[in-house]
Amino acid sequence: MNSKGFILKILAVFFSLSLKAQYSEVGVFGGGTNFIGDVGDYGFHLPKDFSAGIFYRYNFNRHWAIRVQGTYGRIRNADSLSDFADRLNRNLSFESEIWEGYAALEFNFLEFEPGTKRNHTPYVMGGFGMFSFNPITEYQGEMYELRELGTEGQNSRATNKGFYAEASSFFIFGMGYKWAIGDFTSIGFEATFRSTNTDYLDDVSGKYADPDAIELAHGEVAAALSDRSLSQNNTENNYRGNPDTDDWYIFTGITIQFKFGELYEKCTNFIR
């Protein structure tokens, strides 16, 4: 064997080993949602609503993968659920649909591949995504979209602020555990946390604005929803929320994924 043939053989073996265990997966996610922001109880509690999504995962090897996912969910919270007196008095509530997409890098702590003895592992993930939202609330038996009501004086003489955007971005990180239940199928449980770049998921961020200016610009309902305090003591220019921290939301649930497209077999056949 000449030197050129030897080098090509070495490269072929190296290439085949590098592709070993590369495969794709498609999967579904379903679970519950939590919200952490200016409205409602604070911290991690039992999920208040639901979420569902689909994803594609490309496994570079048995430790590293990239995942792309699209998810629909609903989030909600209410000051009436809080243990803090100031939130109970503020008396705000909201709910919102979430449509999101993200890409994340995953790391398996143990080697993992369905159809082998390496059939379970804890994992972590981190990435970036985009989402849309639309906070609404109930008032006198009707549901109202809060964004265009300018409840903090947006688009009125009370402030120089415009309406907040209907979409934003987030950084996602999470953790989970997955098990193979066959040669091509695995299940998992995970919790994923999103640090968003908006403080208006719940329509609350800054200060109370002049209710007369809000009513003039957006109507009586807007003025009423801007301040629903149980005891109203001249709240204008007092803080309605905390503008120094953005909102978070959390999806917790189960995954089912199906393995396909092993490149190792294709590469081996090509080399032969």
Rosetta silent file (secondary structure, phi, psi, omega in degrees, C-alpha in Angstrom):
SEQUENCE: MNSKGFILKILAVFFSLSLKAQYSEVGVFGGGTNFIGDVGDYGFHLPKDFSAGIFYRYNFNRHWAIRVQGTYGRIRNADSLSDFADRLNRNLSFESEIWEGYAALEFNFLEFEPGTKRNHTPYVMGGFGMFSFNPITEYQGEMYELRELGTEGQNSRATNKGFYAEASSFFIFGMGYKWAIGDFTSIGFEATFRSTNTDYLDDVSGKYADPDAIELAHGEVAAALSDRSLSQNNTENNYRGNPDTDDWYIFTGITIQFKFGELYEKCTNFIR
SCORE:     score description
SCORE:     0.000 S_00000001
   1 L     0.000  126.012  178.896    0.000    0.000    0.000 S_00000001
   2 L   -75.480  169.450 -175.657    1.474    3.358   -0.997 S_00000001
   3 H   -63.091  -34.931  179.901    1.546    6.319    1.359 S_00000001
   4 H   -65.035  -43.611  179.214   -1.387    8.015   -0.391 S_00000001
   5 H   -65.660  -36.983  179.230   -3.568    4.936   -0.002 S_00000001
   6 H   -64.942  -43.775  179.445   -2.559    4.561    3.635 S_00000001
   7 H   -63.144  -41.811  179.225   -3.458    8.180    4.415 S_00000001
   8 H   -63.784  -38.402  178.828   -6.834    7.812    2.689 S_00000001
   9 H   -64.892  -43.935  178.486   -7.538    4.652    4.674 S_00000001
  10 H   -61.010  -44.183  179.404   -6.690    6.398    7.971 S_00000001
  11 H   -63.127  -38.499  179.871   -8.914    9.346    7.043 S_00000001
  12 H   -64.806  -42.688  178.331  -11.753    6.998    6.131 S_00000001
  13 H   -64.545  -44.063  179.309  -11.522    5.191    9.479 S_00000001
  14 H   -61.821  -42.456 -179.198  -11.371    8.506   11.371 S_00000001
  15 H   -64.265  -40.976 -179.818  -14.335    9.843    9.418 S_00000001
  16 H   -65.805  -38.727  178.422  -16.387    6.721   10.117 S_00000001
  17 H   -67.881  -35.956 -179.247  -15.639    6.922   13.840 S_00000001
  18 H   -68.337  -27.145  179.598  -16.543   10.600   13.960 S_00000001
  19 H   -89.921   -8.475 -178.118  -19.919    9.835   12.428 S_00000001
  20 L   -59.077  134.137  177.943  -20.642    6.916   14.723 S_00000001
  21 L    74.203    9.103  171.511  -23.859    7.399   16.665 S_00000001
  22 L   -76.505  127.503  178.589  -24.959   10.427   14.637 S_00000001
  23 E  -159.601  165.901 -179.807  -28.706   10.235   14.221 S_00000001
  24 E  -110.746  159.375  174.873  -31.829   12.375   14.171 S_00000001
  25 E  -140.361  146.936  166.354  -34.959   12.351   16.288 S_00000001
  26 E  -118.743  146.875 -176.396  -38.410   13.869   16.039 S_00000001
  27 E  -154.971  173.681  177.399  -40.515   14.248   19.134 S_00000001
  28 E  -127.061  152.868  178.704  -43.442   15.791   20.942 S_00000001
  29 E  -128.118  142.937  173.647  -43.646   17.644   24.243 S_00000001
  30 E  -149.926  139.935 -178.783  -46.588   18.128   26.573 S_00000001
  31 E   179.093 -155.643 -177.159  -46.862   19.601   30.040 S_00000001
  32 E  -113.186  173.417 -175.868  -47.716   22.532   32.271 S_00000001
  33 E  -130.599  150.826  171.339  -46.683   26.177   32.550 S_00000001
  34 E  -133.458  154.602  177.524  -45.607   28.633   35.220 S_00000001
  35 E  -127.801  137.161  174.583  -45.085   32.395   35.123 S_00000001
  36 E  -127.279  113.195 -177.938  -42.716   34.491   37.244 S_00000001
  37 L  -163.967 -143.635 -175.623  -43.143   38.238   36.925 S_00000001
  38 L   -83.998  -22.339 -175.021  -44.872   41.265   38.402 S_00000001
  39 L  -108.273  136.281  170.632  -48.347   39.738   38.791 S_00000001
  40 L    93.702 -166.311  178.487  -49.383   36.909   41.072 S_00000001
  41 L   -68.590  157.691 -174.370  -47.601   34.487   43.347 S_00000001
  42 L  -114.478  141.779  178.318  -43.826   34.426   43.194 S_00000001
  43 L    98.693 -172.905 -175.444  -41.527   31.457   42.664 S_00000001
  44 L   -91.209  121.447 -179.828  -42.058   27.955   41.328 S_00000001
  45 L  -128.776  178.692  175.893  -45.496   26.470   42.001 S_00000001
  46 L   -58.525  141.920 -178.475  -47.654   23.755   40.530 S_00000001
  47 L   -55.387  142.761 -178.035  -48.352   24.446   36.827 S_00000001
  48 L  -103.036  -16.046 -178.262  -51.374   26.662   36.184 S_00000001
  49 E  -151.630 -165.494 -170.641  -51.941   25.918   32.487 S_00000001
  50 E  -122.757  163.566  174.292  -50.755   23.710   29.626 S_00000001
  51 E  -148.477  154.607  178.583  -48.229   23.639   26.799 S_00000001
  52 E  -152.300  144.773 -177.845  -47.549   21.367   23.812 S_00000001
  53 E  -157.457  172.579  174.824  -44.873   21.311   21.137 S_00000001
  54 E  -128.349  151.860 -178.173  -42.949   19.404   18.494 S_00000001
  55 E  -148.633  160.866  172.383  -39.184   19.252   18.038 S_00000001
  56 E  -122.814  135.137  179.019  -36.319   17.949   15.926 S_00000001
  57 E  -126.505  129.664  173.917  -33.045   16.838   17.514 S_00000001
  58 E  -109.700  118.054 -177.892  -29.793   16.145   15.690 S_00000001
  59 E   -93.018  112.973  177.652  -27.357   14.076   17.748 S_00000001
  60 L   -69.175  -37.070  176.269  -23.726   14.781   16.884 S_00000001
  61 L  -160.475 -162.847 -174.951  -22.666   11.889   19.108 S_00000001
  62 L   -80.575   -2.180  177.642  -23.840   10.210   22.306 S_00000001
  63 L  -113.131  -37.320 -169.593  -23.204   13.316   24.413 S_00000001
  64 E  -114.862  140.514  177.711  -23.995   16.365   22.253 S_00000001
  65 E  -151.056  159.321  171.249  -27.087   17.338   20.277 S_00000001
  66 E  -118.061  141.265 -174.438  -28.839   20.374   18.873 S_00000001
  67 E  -129.314  135.677  175.811  -32.602   20.754   19.243 S_00000001
  68 E  -122.072  128.098 -173.366  -35.090   22.961   17.418 S_00000001
  69 E  -138.861  145.572  169.502  -38.588   23.231   18.883 S_00000001
  70 E  -119.248  133.678 -173.410  -41.877   25.011   18.348 S_00000001
  71 E  -138.302  142.689  169.200  -44.283   25.244   21.295 S_00000001
  72 E  -112.356  137.921  176.925  -47.727   26.604   22.101 S_00000001
  73 E  -152.959  168.548  174.189  -48.623   27.368   25.702 S_00000001
  74 E  -126.300  136.399  175.833  -50.821   29.427   27.976 S_00000001
  75 E  -121.552  153.992  178.987  -49.623   31.315   31.036 S_00000001
  76 E  -159.606  156.052  171.724  -51.660   33.004   33.752 S_00000001
  77 E  -166.064  164.410 -177.450  -51.361   34.478   37.223 S_00000001
  78 E  -149.981  140.976  177.957  -53.306   36.669   39.638 S_00000001
  79 H   -61.391  -25.121 -179.879  -52.444   38.871   42.588 S_00000001
  80 H   -65.405  -15.648  178.856  -55.185   37.123   44.553 S_00000001
  81 H   -91.263   -3.577 -174.332  -52.888   34.056   44.680 S_00000001
  82 L   -84.484  157.316  173.369  -50.022   35.980   46.274 S_00000001
  83 L   -96.407   -2.290 -177.070  -48.914   36.006   49.898 S_00000001
  84 L   -92.661  130.864 -175.173  -47.690   39.614   49.631 S_00000001
  85 H   -61.731  -38.661 -177.568  -50.028   42.303   50.977 S_00000001
  86 H   -68.120  -34.372  177.131  -49.120   44.873   48.318 S_00000001
  87 H   -72.780  -39.597  176.945  -49.918   42.445   45.511 S_00000001
  88 H   -58.799  -41.291  179.407  -53.171   41.378   47.124 S_00000001
  89 H   -70.389  -34.796 -179.050  -54.206   45.033   47.303 S_00000001
  90 H   -63.940  -39.025  166.065  -53.101   45.737   43.712 S_00000001
  91 L    67.877   35.064  178.076  -55.605   43.093   42.540 S_00000001
  92 L   -97.361  158.946  175.661  -54.360   42.538   38.967 S_00000001
  93 E  -154.174  160.305  179.227  -54.614   39.363   36.893 S_00000001
  94 E  -160.883  165.823  165.605  -53.816   38.249   33.354 S_00000001
  95 E  -148.366  157.498 -177.603  -53.498   35.323   30.980 S_00000001
  96 E  -155.089  143.568  167.493  -51.742   35.023   27.648 S_00000001
  97 E   -79.817  147.512  176.250  -51.160   32.626   24.787 S_00000001
  98 E  -125.233  127.163  169.144  -47.518   31.930   23.951 S_00000001
  99 E  -118.324  123.202 -173.791  -46.233   30.887   20.535 S_00000001
 100 E  -138.056  158.900  169.933  -42.499   30.229   20.564 S_00000001
 101 E  -143.080  142.624 -179.718  -39.597   28.748   18.636 S_00000001
 102 E  -151.421  161.628  171.476  -36.071   28.106   19.858 S_00000001
 103 E  -124.151  136.032 -176.406  -32.777   26.365   19.137 S_00000001
 104 E  -143.189  149.018  173.819  -30.757   24.845   21.978 S_00000001
 105 E   -94.801  132.977 -179.528  -27.616   22.820   22.524 S_00000001
 106 E  -114.520  145.076  176.111  -28.077   19.708   24.677 S_00000001
 107 E  -128.357  122.831  174.568  -25.496   17.775   26.672 S_00000001
 108 E   -88.889  126.888  179.779  -26.041   14.222   27.949 S_00000001
 109 L   -68.844  -30.809  175.715  -24.062   13.479   31.105 S_00000001
 110 L  -113.640  153.076  173.913  -23.975    9.782   30.155 S_00000001
 111 L   -59.656  136.675 -175.366  -23.551    8.308   26.697 S_00000001
 112 L  -141.241  132.025  170.988  -27.041    7.825   25.276 S_00000001
 113 L  -164.394  121.749  176.100  -28.479    6.124   22.214 S_00000001
 114 L   -57.574  145.727 -179.399  -31.698    4.106   21.885 S_00000001
 115 L    87.268    3.963  176.383  -31.082    0.537   20.796 S_00000001
 116 L  -127.741  178.279  176.845  -27.867    0.232   22.813 S_00000001
 117 L   -73.005  -13.886  179.387  -26.966   -0.473   26.433 S_00000001
 118 L   -88.380   76.310 -164.168  -26.504    3.278   26.888 S_00000001
 119 L  -113.978   15.070  174.395  -30.211    3.774   27.404 S_00000001
 120 E  -158.750  151.641  178.854  -30.661    6.501   30.046 S_00000001
 121 E  -169.334  146.059  162.664  -29.088    9.807   31.029 S_00000001
 122 E   -78.592  154.963  179.876  -29.670   13.149   32.731 S_00000001
 123 E  -147.725  159.824  173.998  -29.159   16.130   30.419 S_00000001
 124 E  -127.943  162.312 -178.175  -28.970   19.898   30.380 S_00000001
 125 E  -148.603  156.661  175.495  -29.723   22.394   27.626 S_00000001
 126 E  -158.466  142.934 -178.428  -29.259   26.054   26.765 S_00000001
 127 E  -173.891 -155.758 -172.813  -30.177   28.243   23.809 S_00000001
 128 E  -142.680  146.017 -179.791  -32.085   31.189   22.371 S_00000001
 129 E  -153.687  176.389  177.232  -35.605   31.714   21.051 S_00000001
 130 E  -127.945  152.027  178.818  -38.383   34.076   20.000 S_00000001
 131 E  -152.770  158.955  172.793  -42.012   34.208   21.107 S_00000001
 132 E  -115.955  154.714 -177.642  -45.237   36.163   20.734 S_00000001
 133 E  -152.081  161.740 -178.989  -47.671   37.013   23.521 S_00000001
 134 L  -156.823   87.019 -176.905  -50.925   38.892   24.096 S_00000001
 135 L   -66.273  135.697  177.505  -51.967   39.518   27.729 S_00000001
 136 E  -131.657  163.535  176.266  -55.712   39.655   28.375 S_00000001
 137 E  -149.326  162.972  178.766  -57.851   39.992   31.489 S_00000001
 138 E   -97.554  136.119  177.312  -61.465   39.676   32.598 S_00000001
 139 E  -146.442  118.268  179.637  -63.456   42.755   33.590 S_00000001
 140 L    52.070   44.506  175.355  -67.183   42.775   34.337 S_00000001
 141 L    82.059   -0.016  179.309  -67.696   39.494   32.509 S_00000001
 142 E  -117.626  151.066  175.630  -65.787   40.489   29.359 S_00000001
 143 E   -98.319  135.899 -177.437  -62.249   39.654   28.225 S_00000001
 144 E  -127.761  136.359  172.270  -60.031   42.565   27.148 S_00000001
 145 E   -77.664  124.160 -169.419  -56.699   42.659   25.337 S_00000001
 146 L   -81.958  -29.973 -172.434  -54.501   44.779   27.569 S_00000001
 147 H   -56.177  -50.413 -174.507  -51.749   45.937   25.224 S_00000001
 148 H   -79.731   -1.295  175.322  -53.834   48.398   23.213 S_00000001
 149 H   -87.557  -10.144  175.913  -55.524   49.761   26.338 S_00000001
 150 L    54.877   53.518 -172.533  -52.285   51.429   27.430 S_00000001
 151 L   -69.058  -12.283  173.196  -52.792   50.636   31.107 S_00000001
 152 L  -112.840   26.527  174.810  -49.517   52.361   32.073 S_00000001
 153 L    85.631   11.523  178.814  -50.235   55.436   29.977 S_00000001
 154 L   -61.872  142.380  179.387  -48.751   54.217   26.698 S_00000001
 155 L    53.675   42.600  174.095  -49.758   56.335   23.697 S_00000001
 156 L  -142.164  174.250  179.777  -51.355   58.997   25.891 S_00000001
 157 L   -71.463  -10.159 -177.002  -50.390   62.410   27.236 S_00000001
 158 L   -71.297  -31.666 -178.430  -49.484   60.738   30.556 S_00000001
 159 L  -142.434  172.221  174.733  -46.165   59.328   29.296 S_00000001
 160 L  -102.786   18.950 -178.659  -43.900   59.390   26.271 S_00000001
 161 L   -92.092  142.244  171.800  -44.037   55.595   25.933 S_00000001
 162 L   -92.801  177.623  176.735  -45.565   53.760   22.992 S_00000001
 163 L   -61.720  143.313  177.081  -47.257   50.371   23.076 S_00000001
 164 L   -73.582  159.031 -177.343  -44.911   47.519   23.918 S_00000001
 165 L   -69.032  153.175  178.759  -44.046   44.949   21.247 S_00000001
 166 L   -88.356   -2.463  179.343  -46.171   41.837   20.749 S_00000001
 167 E  -139.683  155.702  179.143  -43.073   39.637   20.378 S_00000001
 168 E  -155.114 -176.239 -179.780  -39.770   39.292   22.175 S_00000001
 169 E  -117.898  168.536  177.299  -36.783   36.993   22.630 S_00000001
 170 E  -152.238  157.030  166.769  -35.583   34.771   25.440 S_00000001
 171 E  -101.024  133.251 -177.573  -32.658   32.760   26.689 S_00000001
 172 E  -115.652  138.555  169.260  -33.629   29.209   27.556 S_00000001
 173 E  -143.145  153.433 -176.770  -31.964   26.742   29.879 S_00000001
 174 E  -166.220 -179.869 -179.311  -33.246   23.512   31.319 S_00000001
 175 E  -149.530  157.306 -179.850  -32.625   20.039   32.621 S_00000001
 176 E  -167.983 -176.665  176.975  -34.182   16.630   32.257 S_00000001
 177 E  -142.217  137.993 -179.436  -33.837   12.869   32.284 S_00000001
 178 E  -135.103  151.670 -178.434  -34.577   10.466   29.442 S_00000001
 179 E  -132.740  138.817  171.556  -34.871    6.711   29.029 S_00000001
 180 E   -81.650  134.141  178.601  -34.907    4.516   25.921 S_00000001
 181 L  -117.485   14.462  178.567  -37.929    2.204   25.843 S_00000001
 182 L   178.348 -176.422 -179.309  -37.033    0.486   22.580 S_00000001
 183 L   -69.052  -23.885 -174.586  -34.577    0.516   19.705 S_00000001
 184 L  -129.195   -0.066 -172.604  -36.059    3.708   18.265 S_00000001
 185 E  -126.834  140.541  174.018  -38.148    5.294   21.028 S_00000001
 186 E  -141.890  157.542  177.334  -37.322    7.164   24.225 S_00000001
 187 E  -126.052  159.137 -179.464  -39.259    9.161   26.797 S_00000001
 188 E  -154.060  166.962  173.093  -38.159   11.951   29.089 S_00000001
 189 E  -129.076  134.012 -176.375  -39.133   14.457   31.747 S_00000001
 190 E  -148.777  157.569  171.806  -37.803   18.019   31.649 S_00000001
 191 E  -128.204  126.996 -178.071  -38.161   21.540   33.024 S_00000001
 192 E  -124.145  133.943 -173.143  -37.144   24.483   30.825 S_00000001
 193 E  -115.035  134.106 -178.461  -36.809   28.079   32.030 S_00000001
 194 E  -118.803  117.013  173.535  -37.058   31.164   29.816 S_00000001
 195 E   -92.493  104.371 -172.591  -35.521   34.474   30.797 S_00000001
 196 E   -85.682  167.548  177.908  -37.355   36.851   28.473 S_00000001
 197 L  -107.215   30.151  173.319  -36.344   40.273   27.233 S_00000001
 198 L  -135.712  150.197  175.189  -39.695   41.889   28.018 S_00000001
 199 L  -109.226   16.244 -174.212  -41.293   43.039   31.261 S_00000001
 200 L  -119.266   20.208  173.953  -44.791   43.128   29.774 S_00000001
 201 L   -56.591  -33.982  179.963  -45.820   39.479   29.586 S_00000001
 202 L  -103.894    9.071 -179.919  -48.315   40.375   32.326 S_00000001
 203 L    69.116   15.999 -177.239  -48.918   43.967   31.075 S_00000001
 204 L  -129.967  128.920  178.480  -47.232   45.297   34.234 S_00000001
 205 L  -149.863  -54.792 -168.223  -43.825   46.953   34.478 S_00000001
 206 L  -105.460 -126.887 -173.618  -43.577   50.603   35.522 S_00000001
 207 E  -105.213  160.221  169.726  -45.620   53.241   37.337 S_00000001
 208 L   -66.291  139.625  178.897  -49.289   54.097   37.616 S_00000001
 209 L  -109.096  169.267  179.916  -50.214   56.809   35.131 S_00000001
 210 L   -59.582  114.849 -177.880  -52.805   59.588   35.232 S_00000001
 211 H   -63.852  -30.222  178.273  -56.171   57.778   34.897 S_00000001
 212 H   -66.814  -39.516  177.719  -57.787   60.817   33.276 S_00000001
 213 H   -66.651  -38.726  177.989  -55.145   60.816   30.529 S_00000001
 214 H   -65.463  -43.863  179.613  -55.644   57.077   30.007 S_00000001
 215 H   -63.277  -40.681  179.468  -59.425   57.489   29.810 S_00000001
 216 H   -62.705  -39.036 -176.412  -59.087   60.341   27.323 S_00000001
 217 H   -84.007  -36.136 -169.033  -56.812   58.295   25.075 S_00000001
 218 H  -130.671   -4.057  174.819  -58.241   54.802   25.433 S_00000001
 219 L   105.257  171.919 -174.950  -61.603   54.928   27.222 S_00000001
 220 H   -65.062  -39.396 -179.052  -63.188   54.170   30.575 S_00000001
 221 H   -62.484  -42.688  178.875  -62.317   50.462   30.578 S_00000001
 222 H   -59.436  -43.643  179.295  -58.629   51.237   30.061 S_00000001
 223 H   -64.388  -40.321 -179.897  -58.672   53.647   33.003 S_00000001
 224 H   -66.125  -39.154 -178.092  -60.447   51.113   35.202 S_00000001
 225 H   -78.642  -15.080  178.710  -57.986   48.334   34.330 S_00000001
 226 H   -71.326  -28.015 -179.570  -54.967   50.550   34.911 S_00000001
 227 L  -145.058  102.776 -179.765  -55.668   50.595   38.653 S_00000001
 228 L  -109.102   23.150 -176.153  -57.791   47.853   40.215 S_00000001
 229 L   -57.413  141.997  178.382  -56.448   48.383   43.728 S_00000001
 230 L   -68.592  -33.288  174.385  -58.751   47.376   46.549 S_00000001
 231 L  -126.976  105.106 -175.664  -57.829   50.587   48.379 S_00000001
 232 L   -92.032  111.650 -178.345  -56.981   53.400   45.965 S_00000001
 233 L  -123.228   70.110  177.761  -54.945   56.092   47.681 S_00000001
 234 L    50.757   65.125 -175.522  -53.677   58.382   44.914 S_00000001
 235 L   -78.491   -9.111 -177.085  -51.507   55.734   43.254 S_00000001
 236 L   -52.721  131.215 -179.087  -50.442   57.993   40.359 S_00000001
 237 L    74.185   -2.672  169.283  -46.635   57.874   39.883 S_00000001
 238 L   -79.234  159.361 -178.215  -46.316   55.041   42.406 S_00000001
 239 E   -73.991  128.952  175.492  -44.796   51.833   41.124 S_00000001
 240 L   -89.931  -32.280  178.416  -47.273   49.423   39.567 S_00000001
 241 L  -143.906 -163.650  179.345  -44.564   46.816   38.885 S_00000001
 242 L  -115.830  101.665 -176.586  -40.801   46.374   38.990 S_00000001
 243 L   -73.507   -5.558 -176.526  -39.167   47.804   35.831 S_00000001
 244 L   -86.743  -11.084 -179.676  -35.729   46.499   36.850 S_00000001
 245 L  -129.965  135.973  176.434  -36.490   42.819   36.189 S_00000001
 246 L   -85.911  169.229 -174.053  -37.919   41.151   33.094 S_00000001
 247 L   -85.934  157.144  176.588  -40.447   38.319   33.136 S_00000001
 248 E  -125.211  153.012  164.101  -39.838   34.564   33.098 S_00000001
 249 E  -142.446  156.522 -169.486  -41.951   31.590   32.128 S_00000001
 250 E  -132.054  134.567  171.445  -41.397   27.869   32.630 S_00000001
 251 E  -113.811  129.177  178.231  -42.576   24.754   30.787 S_00000001
 252 E  -127.820  130.819 -179.093  -42.452   21.425   32.641 S_00000001
 253 E   179.434 -161.128 -176.993  -43.516   18.135   31.104 S_00000001
 254 E  -112.663  153.715  175.652  -42.755   14.909   29.279 S_00000001
 255 E  -123.496  148.321  169.892  -41.182   14.209   25.902 S_00000001
 256 E  -129.493  125.675 -177.279  -41.541   11.276   23.519 S_00000001
 257 E  -132.233  151.831 -175.619  -38.992   11.039   20.716 S_00000001
 258 E  -124.673  128.750 -175.669  -38.366    8.694   17.802 S_00000001
 259 E   -87.036  139.490  173.217  -34.931    7.933   16.360 S_00000001
 260 E  -155.776  168.258  169.450  -34.229    7.769   12.638 S_00000001
 261 L    68.592   53.271  177.318  -31.514    8.406   10.041 S_00000001
 262 L   -73.837  117.275 -178.825  -28.353    6.824   11.422 S_00000001
 263 H   -75.739  -19.400 -177.942  -25.480    8.201    9.373 S_00000001
 264 H   -61.932  -42.586 -179.416  -23.064    5.597   10.673 S_00000001
 265 H   -64.116  -40.697  178.805  -24.622    2.864    8.558 S_00000001
 266 H   -63.899  -42.843 -178.741  -24.522    5.059    5.459 S_00000001
 267 H   -65.002  -41.950 -179.988  -20.896    5.975    6.061 S_00000001
 268 H   -62.181  -43.497  178.551  -19.887    2.332    6.614 S_00000001
 269 H   -64.234  -36.444  179.762  -21.571    1.279    3.395 S_00000001
 270 H   -65.441  -43.731 -178.649  -19.868    4.122    1.534 S_00000001
 271 H   -65.756  -38.451  178.776  -16.385    3.158    2.806 S_00000001
 272 L   -66.377    0.000    0.000  -16.931   -0.471    1.877 S_00000001
